[in-house]
Amino acid sequence: MKYAWIENQRIRDIAPGNPVEFYHSDVAKFYDTQVPDDAVNGDGWIDGQVVKPVLPEPYNWPVSWVLKDIREGLSLLERVKWDNDETNRIKTAKIELEGISYRAKVEEVLDMLVSNNDISQESADVILSKTVNAVIGVTVT
């Protein structure tokens, strides 16, 4: 068994041995809880039991979007605007999204289009929910 310093129901630190042998008595007094050998700093300590933190599953964001996939997320009226380059903002959006466009850039462009009523927030949400791992093509559709 190891001795741990418990703070706010979390293992703050584990002594490398008997705390009295490693620390000044003013510090050693904090290492007053015996914990199992598999306990590590950062684990929870609830009702005398080690609680391992539940880490979220890593989410693999799409590397990039294909302009065609962005278009498919639009409503019919928005696709007509998109296809006909109805506003300068749509033209700019297409230019910004050529080449490799990562999520942060796609979000920024979509926010601009939503804030200017070129597309709806619902369409932007649909587009962002897509998980396309292809590189944006050179041709704009």
N, CA, C and O atoms as a DFTB+ gen file, in Angstrom:
564 C
 N C O
     1  1       0.836      -1.189       0.000
     2  2       0.000       0.000       0.000
     3  2       0.877       1.248       0.000
     4  3       1.954       1.277       0.595
     5  1       0.385       2.275      -0.683
     6  2       1.070       3.570      -0.734
     7  2       0.299       4.559       0.134
     8  3      -0.856       4.333       0.496
     9  1       0.968       5.650       0.454
    10  2       0.310       6.732       1.189
    11  2       0.098       7.912       0.244
    12  3       0.993       8.293      -0.510
    13  1      -1.113       8.485       0.301
    14  2      -1.455       9.562      -0.624
    15  2      -1.947      10.791       0.126
    16  3      -2.464      10.709       1.240
    17  1      -1.769      11.917      -0.522
    18  2      -2.299      13.194      -0.056
    19  2      -3.605      13.376      -0.816
    20  3      -3.593      13.563      -2.033
    21  1      -4.725      13.323      -0.115
    22  2      -6.041      13.447      -0.726
    23  2      -6.529      14.878      -0.528
    24  3      -6.476      15.417       0.578
    25  1      -7.008      15.487      -1.619
    26  2      -7.525      16.850      -1.555
    27  2      -8.718      16.944      -2.503
    28  3      -8.609      16.619      -3.685
    29  1      -9.854      17.390      -1.975
    30  2     -11.073      17.531      -2.777
    31  2     -11.460      16.236      -3.488
    32  3     -11.792      16.244      -4.673
    33  1     -11.413      15.126      -2.755
    34  2     -11.767      13.804      -3.267
    35  2     -10.924      13.398      -4.475
    36  3     -11.400      12.681      -5.355
    37  1      -9.696      13.846      -4.514
    38  2      -8.781      13.522      -5.602
    39  2      -7.401      13.260      -5.001
    40  3      -6.994      13.931      -4.052
    41  1      -6.690      12.288      -5.555
    42  2      -5.337      12.004      -5.099
    43  2      -4.420      13.080      -5.659
    44  3      -4.132      13.118      -6.855
    45  1      -3.970      13.952      -4.764
    46  2      -3.100      15.051      -5.181
    47  2      -1.684      14.552      -5.433
    48  3      -1.046      14.937      -6.412
    49  1      -1.196      13.686      -4.535
    50  2       0.172      13.180      -4.670
    51  2       0.303      11.880      -3.896
    52  3      -0.414      11.650      -2.922
    53  1       1.219      11.038      -4.335
    54  2       1.509       9.772      -3.663
    55  2       2.959       9.804      -3.231
    56  3       3.847      10.141      -4.014
    57  1       3.190       9.453      -1.984
    58  2       4.556       9.431      -1.445
    59  2       5.318       8.261      -2.060
    60  3       4.738       7.200      -2.292
    61  1       6.613       8.444      -2.325
    62  2       7.408       7.363      -2.916
    63  2       7.728       6.253      -1.913
    64  3       8.351       5.258      -2.282
    65  1       7.328       6.401      -0.694
    66  2       7.564       5.415       0.369
    67  2       6.875       5.917       1.616
    68  3       5.833       6.568       1.540
    69  1       7.456       5.617       2.768
    70  2       6.914       6.113       4.026
    71  2       7.069       7.630       4.044
    72  3       8.197       8.119       3.983
    73  1       5.978       8.394       4.125
    74  2       6.055       9.854       4.040
    75  2       6.978      10.477       5.078
    76  3       7.619      11.492       4.803
    77  1       7.057       9.881       6.280
    78  2       7.892      10.430       7.348
    79  2       9.371      10.367       6.963
    80  3      10.163      11.198       7.407
    81  1       9.740       9.399       6.150
    82  2      11.129       9.242       5.727
    83  2      11.497      10.186       4.576
    84  3      12.678      10.459       4.365
    85  1      10.525      10.677       3.844
    86  2      10.799      11.496       2.665
    87  2      10.502      12.975       2.843
    88  3      11.094      13.812       2.160
    89  1       9.597      13.307       3.749
    90  2       9.139      14.680       3.866
    91  2       9.304      15.205       5.296
    92  3       9.384      14.436       6.253
    93  1       9.352      16.506       5.409
    94  2       9.318      17.163       6.711
    95  2       7.987      16.796       7.372
    96  3       6.994      16.569       6.681
    97  1       7.964      16.738       8.685
    98  2       6.750      16.314       9.396
    99  2       5.544      17.193       9.080
   100  3       4.409      16.718       9.100
   101  1       5.789      18.495       8.781
   102  2       4.676      19.383       8.428
   103  2       4.036      18.992       7.093
   104  3       2.848      19.232       6.879
   105  1       4.817      18.397       6.208
   106  2       4.298      17.958       4.916
   107  2       3.829      16.510       5.001
   108  3       2.801      16.158       4.423
   109  1       4.568      15.676       5.711
   110  2       4.252      14.248       5.810
   111  2       2.859      14.017       6.381
   112  3       2.219      13.016       6.057
   113  1       2.383      14.921       7.219
   114  2       1.064      14.728       7.831
   115  2      -0.070      14.728       6.806
   116  3      -1.150      14.203       7.078
   117  1       0.168      15.315       5.626
   118  2      -0.864      15.320       4.588
   119  2      -0.994      13.962       3.892
   120  3      -2.041      13.654       3.324
   121  1       0.064      13.156       3.938
   122  2       0.044      11.830       3.322
   123  2      -0.505      10.830       4.336
   124  3       0.221       9.968       4.833
   125  1      -1.779      10.956       4.630
   126  2      -2.368      10.195       5.719
   127  2      -3.318       9.095       5.274
   128  3      -3.966       8.467       6.112
   129  1      -3.415       8.850       3.979
   130  2      -4.385       7.877       3.472
   131  2      -3.659       6.779       2.709
   132  3      -2.877       7.042       1.795
   133  1      -3.940       5.532       3.110
   134  2      -3.374       4.406       2.366
   135  2      -4.222       4.165       1.120
   136  3      -5.451       4.124       1.183
   137  1      -3.542       4.007      -0.008
   138  2      -4.227       3.748      -1.274
   139  2      -3.628       2.512      -1.913
   140  3      -2.480       2.172      -1.627
   141  1      -4.377       1.827      -2.775
   142  2      -3.843       0.636      -3.443
   143  2      -2.656       0.984      -4.347
   144  3      -2.453       2.140      -4.718
   145  1      -1.885      -0.042      -4.688
   146  2      -0.681       0.159      -5.502
   147  2      -0.982       0.682      -6.904
   148  3      -0.122       1.311      -7.521
   149  1      -2.185       0.433      -7.417
   150  2      -2.499       0.899      -8.776
   151  2      -2.986       2.357      -8.801
   152  3      -3.275       2.890      -9.872
   153  1      -3.077       2.998      -7.639
   154  2      -3.524       4.398      -7.590
   155  2      -2.428       5.309      -8.140
   156  3      -1.239       5.075      -7.925
   157  1      -2.854       6.350      -8.854
   158  2      -1.907       7.337      -9.396
   159  2      -2.439       8.738      -9.124
   160  3      -3.621       8.932      -8.842
   161  1      -1.539       9.706      -9.216
   162  2      -1.951      11.103      -9.030
   163  2      -3.086      11.424     -10.001
   164  3      -3.049      11.044     -11.171
   165  1      -4.094      12.130      -9.489
   166  2      -5.228      12.521     -10.325
   167  2      -6.426      11.600     -10.221
   168  3      -7.529      11.973     -10.620
   169  1      -6.226      10.392      -9.687
   170  2      -7.371       9.496      -9.495
   171  2      -8.316      10.092      -8.463
   172  3      -7.905      10.871      -7.603
   173  1      -9.576       9.720      -8.558
   174  2     -10.540      10.146      -7.558
   175  2     -10.436       9.269      -6.320
   176  3      -9.951       8.140      -6.391
   177  1     -10.886       9.784      -5.199
   178  2     -10.908       9.022      -3.956
   179  2     -12.257       9.271      -3.306
   180  3     -12.476      10.311      -2.685
   181  1     -13.164       8.305      -3.456
   182  2     -14.523       8.476      -2.964
   183  2     -14.886       7.278      -2.097
   184  3     -14.772       6.126      -2.516
   185  1     -15.321       7.576      -0.890
   186  2     -15.718       6.547       0.078
   187  2     -14.640       5.483       0.253
   188  3     -14.944       4.292       0.321
   189  1     -13.393       5.908       0.325
   190  2     -12.291       4.988       0.570
   191  2     -11.922       4.113      -0.605
   192  3     -11.228       3.110      -0.438
   193  1     -12.377       4.477      -1.795
   194  2     -12.087       3.699      -3.000
   195  2     -11.458       4.586      -4.073
   196  3     -11.805       5.758      -4.218
   197  1     -10.529       3.998      -4.816
   198  2      -9.937       4.709      -5.950
   199  2     -10.944       4.705      -7.084
   200  3     -11.520       3.669      -7.418
   201  1     -11.149       5.874      -7.672
   202  2     -12.043       6.000      -8.823
   203  2     -11.210       6.543      -9.977
   204  3     -10.758       7.688      -9.951
   205  1     -11.019       5.715     -10.975
   206  2     -10.234       6.125     -12.142
   207  2     -11.070       7.105     -12.970
   208  3     -12.263       6.886     -13.179
   209  1     -10.438       8.187     -13.442
   210  2     -11.201       9.143     -14.251
   211  2     -11.621       8.521     -15.571
   212  3     -10.881       7.743     -16.174
   213  1     -12.820       8.876     -16.008
   214  2     -13.312       8.410     -17.301
   215  2     -12.900       9.447     -18.333
   216  3     -13.407      10.569     -18.341
   217  1     -11.991       9.067     -19.187
   218  2     -11.509       9.974     -20.216
   219  2     -12.401       9.860     -21.443
   220  3     -12.788       8.757     -21.831
   221  1     -12.726      10.989     -22.052
   222  2     -13.567      10.925     -23.250
   223  2     -12.836      10.223     -24.381
   224  3     -11.615      10.309     -24.515
   225  1     -13.613       9.535     -25.176
   226  2     -13.047       8.900     -26.365
   227  2     -12.510       9.990     -27.282
   228  3     -13.188      10.994     -27.499
   229  1     -11.322       9.819     -27.819
   230  2     -10.836      10.844     -28.744
   231  2     -11.718      10.884     -29.982
   232  3     -12.081       9.846     -30.536
   233  1     -12.053      12.084     -30.402
   234  2     -12.889      12.240     -31.583
   235  2     -11.998      12.663     -32.741
   236  3     -11.279      13.657     -32.653
   237  1     -12.052      11.919     -33.796
   238  2     -11.251      12.242     -34.964
   239  2     -12.028      13.195     -35.855
   240  3     -12.869      12.780     -36.652
   241  1     -11.732      14.481     -35.706
   242  2     -12.392      15.472     -36.544
   243  2     -11.981      15.241     -37.982
   244  3     -10.875      14.775     -38.257
   245  1     -12.864      15.563     -38.885
   246  2     -12.484      15.427     -40.287
   247  2     -11.269      16.301     -40.582
   248  3     -11.144      17.416     -40.075
   249  1     -10.393      15.774     -41.399
   250  2      -9.217      16.544     -41.775
   251  2      -9.640      17.725     -42.628
   252  3      -9.114      18.828     -42.476
   253  1     -10.577      17.500     -43.513
   254  2     -11.026      18.576     -44.384
   255  2     -12.382      18.213     -44.974
   256  3     -12.867      17.089     -44.842
   257  1     -12.960      19.182     -45.613
   258  2     -14.256      18.997     -46.250
   259  2     -14.103      19.158     -47.750
   260  3     -13.218      19.871     -48.221
   261  1     -14.965      18.496     -48.492
   262  2     -15.022      18.673     -49.931
   263  2     -16.124      19.697     -50.182
   264  3     -17.197      19.616     -49.584
   265  1     -15.864      20.657     -51.060
   266  2     -16.867      21.691     -51.332
   267  2     -18.216      21.081     -51.695
   268  3     -19.265      21.623     -51.345
   269  1     -18.183      19.947     -52.401
   270  2     -19.424      19.266     -52.775
   271  2     -20.195      18.866     -51.517
   272  3     -21.421      18.966     -51.483
   273  1     -19.482      18.414     -50.487
   274  2     -20.143      18.002     -49.247
   275  2     -20.712      19.201     -48.508
   276  3     -21.754      19.097     -47.862
   277  1     -20.041      20.328     -48.598
   278  2     -20.576      21.544     -47.988
   279  2     -21.857      21.925     -48.705
   280  3     -22.851      22.275     -48.068
   281  1     -21.838      21.859     -50.032
   282  2     -23.022      22.189     -50.825
   283  2     -24.187      21.282     -50.461
   284  3     -25.324      21.743     -50.365
   285  1     -23.911      19.982     -50.255
   286  2     -24.980      19.024     -49.949
   287  2     -25.637      19.302     -48.603
   288  3     -26.760      18.857     -48.367
   289  1     -24.964      20.024     -47.720
   290  2     -25.544      20.359     -46.431
   291  2     -26.476      21.552     -46.479
   292  3     -27.110      21.884     -45.478
   293  1     -26.567      22.200     -47.629
   294  2     -27.391      23.401     -47.768
   295  2     -28.813      23.054     -48.181
   296  3     -29.059      22.008     -48.782
   297  1     -29.735      23.929     -47.859
   298  2     -31.125      23.766     -48.325
   299  2     -31.141      24.066     -49.822
   300  3     -30.153      24.556     -50.369
   301  1     -32.254      23.774     -50.480
   302  2     -32.358      24.005     -51.919
   303  2     -32.132      25.473     -52.259
   304  3     -31.379      25.786     -53.182
   305  1     -32.771      26.368     -51.530
   306  2     -32.607      27.797     -51.798
   307  2     -31.147      28.227     -51.596
   308  3     -30.617      29.025     -52.369
   309  1     -30.510      27.696     -50.562
   310  2     -29.111      28.038     -50.302
   311  2     -28.193      27.476     -51.382
   312  3     -27.203      28.111     -51.743
   313  1     -28.516      26.279     -51.907
   314  2     -27.703      25.708     -52.988
   315  2     -27.803      26.565     -54.242
   316  3     -26.813      26.737     -54.953
   317  1     -28.990      27.107     -54.524
   318  2     -29.156      27.989     -55.686
   319  2     -28.268      29.222     -55.507
   320  3     -27.566      29.627     -56.434
   321  1     -28.302      29.813     -54.316
   322  2     -27.432      30.974     -54.035
   323  2     -25.960      30.582     -54.196
   324  3     -25.171      31.312     -54.796
   325  1     -25.607      29.406     -53.644
   326  2     -24.221      28.924     -53.670
   327  2     -23.766      28.702     -55.112
   328  3     -22.688      29.151     -55.500
   329  1     -24.594      28.004     -55.909
   330  2     -24.220      27.678     -57.288
   331  2     -24.095      28.916     -58.163
   332  3     -23.281      28.946     -59.086
   333  1     -24.897      29.938     -57.879
   334  2     -24.895      31.143     -58.707
   335  2     -24.036      32.267     -58.142
   336  3     -24.099      33.405     -58.606
   337  1     -23.223      31.932     -57.122
   338  2     -22.365      32.953     -56.499
   339  2     -23.158      34.234     -56.250
   340  3     -22.737      35.326     -56.630
   341  1     -24.314      34.077     -55.604
   342  2     -25.252      35.174     -55.460
   343  2     -24.689      36.386     -54.711
   344  3     -25.057      37.524     -55.004
   345  1     -23.805      36.142     -53.752
   346  2     -23.220      37.274     -53.015
   347  2     -21.706      37.196     -53.079
   348  3     -21.132      36.142     -53.353
   349  1     -21.074      38.324     -52.823
   350  2     -19.614      38.333     -52.761
   351  2     -19.114      37.467     -51.609
   352  3     -18.020      36.908     -51.680
   353  1     -19.918      37.354     -50.539
   354  2     -19.519      36.516     -49.401
   355  2     -19.454      35.049     -49.823
   356  3     -18.561      34.325     -49.382
   357  1     -20.374      34.601     -50.659
   358  2     -20.344      33.211     -51.126
   359  2     -19.112      32.990     -51.992
   360  3     -18.450      31.959     -51.874
   361  1     -18.800      33.943     -52.859
   362  2     -17.584      33.833     -53.684
   363  2     -16.353      33.744     -52.788
   364  3     -15.466      32.920     -53.010
   365  1     -16.315      34.603     -51.774
   366  2     -15.179      34.605     -50.849
   367  2     -15.113      33.292     -50.086
   368  3     -14.027      32.748     -49.885
   369  1     -16.262      32.776     -49.657
   370  2     -16.293      31.516     -48.920
   371  2     -15.697      30.391     -49.754
   372  3     -14.918      29.588     -49.241
   373  1     -16.053      30.325     -51.028
   374  2     -15.519      29.276     -51.904
   375  2     -14.005      29.394     -52.045
   376  3     -13.294      28.390     -52.040
   377  1     -13.520      30.624     -52.171
   378  2     -12.069      30.837     -52.286
   379  2     -11.385      30.399     -51.000
   380  3     -10.352      29.730     -51.035
   381  1     -11.967      30.781     -49.853
   382  2     -11.378      30.430     -48.562
   383  2     -11.348      28.915     -48.342
   384  3     -10.453      28.403     -47.670
   385  1     -12.310      28.209     -48.900
   386  2     -12.408      26.772     -48.672
   387  2     -11.678      25.938     -49.719
   388  3     -11.694      24.710     -49.636
   389  1     -11.036      26.572     -50.702
   390  2     -10.241      25.821     -51.669
   391  2      -8.980      25.335     -50.991
   392  3      -8.496      25.961     -50.048
   393  1      -8.441      24.218     -51.467
   394  2      -7.257      23.663     -50.826
   395  2      -7.680      22.931     -49.564
   396  3      -8.832      22.516     -49.438
   397  1      -6.770      22.776     -48.648
   398  2      -7.091      22.069     -47.408
   399  2      -7.721      23.045     -46.437
   400  3      -7.129      24.071     -46.106
   401  1      -8.929      22.725     -45.978
   402  2      -9.629      23.560     -45.006
   403  2      -9.921      22.735     -43.766
   404  3     -10.629      21.730     -43.826
   405  1      -9.381      23.160     -42.667
   406  2      -9.584      22.447     -41.421
   407  2     -10.822      22.960     -40.714
   408  3     -11.352      24.014     -41.065
   409  1     -11.283      22.222     -39.723
   410  2     -12.539      22.513     -39.040
   411  2     -12.636      23.968     -38.588
   412  3     -13.670      24.604     -38.794
   413  1     -11.588      24.505     -37.981
   414  2     -11.641      25.877     -37.476
   415  2     -11.925      26.857     -38.609
   416  3     -12.695      27.802     -38.439
   417  1     -11.307      26.633     -39.759
   418  2     -11.519      27.533     -40.890
   419  2     -12.932      27.367     -41.453
   420  3     -13.583      28.353     -41.801
   421  1     -13.402      26.131     -41.541
   422  2     -14.752      25.885     -42.041
   423  2     -15.766      26.546     -41.109
   424  3     -16.719      27.171     -41.572
   425  1     -15.561      26.410     -39.787
   426  2     -16.466      27.041     -38.826
   427  2     -16.488      28.553     -39.013
   428  3     -17.549      29.175     -38.968
   429  1     -15.309      29.142     -39.223
   430  2     -15.224      30.595     -39.391
   431  2     -15.989      31.044     -40.635
   432  3     -16.735      32.022     -40.589
   433  1     -15.807      30.340     -41.729
   434  2     -16.487      30.694     -42.981
   435  2     -17.997      30.515     -42.823
   436  3     -18.771      31.373     -43.246
   437  1     -18.415      29.406     -42.218
   438  2     -19.848      29.179     -42.030
   439  2     -20.457      30.223     -41.107
   440  3     -21.578      30.674     -41.343
   441  1     -19.738      30.615     -40.059
   442  2     -20.233      31.668     -39.159
   443  2     -20.469      32.967     -39.921
   444  3     -21.461      33.660     -39.692
   445  1     -19.542      33.293     -40.838
   446  2     -19.701      34.499     -41.642
   447  2     -20.965      34.397     -42.503
   448  3     -21.741      35.348     -42.587
   449  1     -21.166      33.245     -43.137
   450  2     -22.329      33.074     -43.998
   451  2     -23.631      33.097     -43.200
   452  3     -24.630      33.649     -43.659
   453  1     -23.622      32.500     -42.010
   454  2     -24.824      32.501     -41.162
   455  2     -25.124      33.906     -40.683
   456  3     -26.274      34.343     -40.737
   457  1     -24.108      34.627     -40.213
   458  2     -24.344      35.968     -39.657
   459  2     -24.844      36.942     -40.721
   460  3     -25.463      37.953     -40.387
   461  1     -24.585      36.654     -41.993
   462  2     -25.063      37.517     -43.076
   463  2     -26.282      36.928     -43.790
   464  3     -26.659      37.385     -44.869
   465  1     -26.892      35.916     -43.182
   466  2     -28.110      35.291     -43.712
   467  2     -27.934      34.689     -45.104
   468  3     -28.900      34.593     -45.861
   469  1     -26.722      34.287     -45.445
   470  2     -26.511      33.588     -46.710
   471  2     -26.897      32.117     -46.575
   472  3     -27.361      31.498     -47.532
   473  1     -26.698      31.562     -45.370
   474  2     -27.146      30.206     -45.071
   475  2     -27.755      30.214     -43.667
   476  3     -27.552      31.155     -42.901
   477  1     -28.498      29.163     -43.341
   478  2     -29.118      29.074     -42.014
   479  2     -28.167      28.389     -41.035
   480  3     -27.231      27.701     -41.440
   481  1     -28.419      28.586     -39.756
   482  2     -27.623      27.922     -38.727
   483  2     -27.806      26.411     -38.815
   484  3     -26.873      25.650     -38.560
   485  1     -29.018      25.979     -39.179
   486  2     -29.288      24.551     -39.309
   487  2     -28.401      23.934     -40.391
   488  3     -27.864      22.842     -40.202
   489  1     -28.246      24.618     -41.513
   490  2     -27.389      24.113     -42.588
   491  2     -25.937      24.052     -42.129
   492  3     -25.226      23.088     -42.411
   493  1     -25.506      25.087     -41.420
   494  2     -24.130      25.099     -40.910
   495  2     -23.908      23.921     -39.972
   496  3     -22.858      23.280     -40.018
   497  1     -24.889      23.632     -39.119
   498  2     -24.765      22.505     -38.186
   499  2     -24.688      21.176     -38.928
   500  3     -23.924      20.290     -38.545
   501  1     -25.478      21.039     -39.988
   502  2     -25.444      19.808     -40.793
   503  2     -24.066      19.642     -41.426
   504  3     -23.499      18.549     -41.414
   505  1     -23.540      20.715     -41.970
   506  2     -22.232      20.659     -42.624
   507  2     -21.155      20.270     -41.621
   508  3     -20.304      19.431     -41.919
   509  1     -21.184      20.875     -40.430
   510  2     -20.162      20.582     -39.431
   511  2     -20.278      19.175     -38.864
   512  3     -19.304      18.638     -38.335
   513  1     -21.449      18.579     -38.969
   514  2     -21.614      17.225     -38.437
   515  2     -21.069      16.163     -39.389
   516  3     -20.919      15.004     -39.004
   517  1     -20.775      16.549     -40.613
   518  2     -20.244      15.588     -41.584
   519  2     -18.815      15.217     -41.207
   520  3     -18.052      16.049     -40.716
   521  1     -18.473      13.984     -41.439
   522  2     -17.112      13.530     -41.180
   523  2     -16.507      13.050     -42.486
   524  3     -16.498      11.857     -42.790
   525  1     -16.010      13.990     -43.235
   526  2     -15.405      13.685     -44.539
   527  2     -13.907      13.821     -44.396
   528  3     -13.433      14.848     -43.911
   529  1     -13.162      12.843     -44.793
   530  2     -11.714      12.881     -44.659
   531  2     -10.999      13.088     -45.980
   532  3      -9.811      12.787     -46.098
   533  1     -11.700      13.591     -46.962
   534  2     -11.074      13.824     -48.261
   535  2     -10.575      15.247     -48.335
   536  3     -11.096      16.138     -47.665
   537  1      -9.572      15.451     -49.146
   538  2      -9.027      16.786     -49.346
   539  2      -9.944      17.550     -50.288
   540  3     -10.446      16.986     -51.260
   541  1     -10.163      18.811     -50.011
   542  2     -11.023      19.640     -50.860
   543  2     -10.408      19.709     -52.260
   544  3      -9.219      19.985     -52.421
   545  1     -11.233      19.456     -53.250
   546  2     -10.742      19.465     -54.627
   547  2     -10.554      20.879     -55.152
   548  3     -11.037      21.845     -54.562
   549  1      -9.855      20.982     -56.254
   550  2      -9.588      22.281     -56.846
   551  2     -10.827      22.809     -57.529
   552  3     -11.061      24.018     -57.537
   553  1     -11.624      21.928     -58.103
   554  2     -12.827      22.383     -58.796
   555  2     -13.908      22.748     -57.798
   556  3     -14.136      22.035     -56.820
   557  1     -14.558      23.846     -58.051
   558  2     -15.630      24.313     -57.188
   559  2     -16.941      23.895     -57.809
   560  3     -17.224      24.214     -58.963
   561  1     -17.762      23.157     -57.017
   562  2     -19.054      22.716     -57.549
   563  2     -20.173      23.383     -56.787
   564  3     -21.345      23.146     -57.078
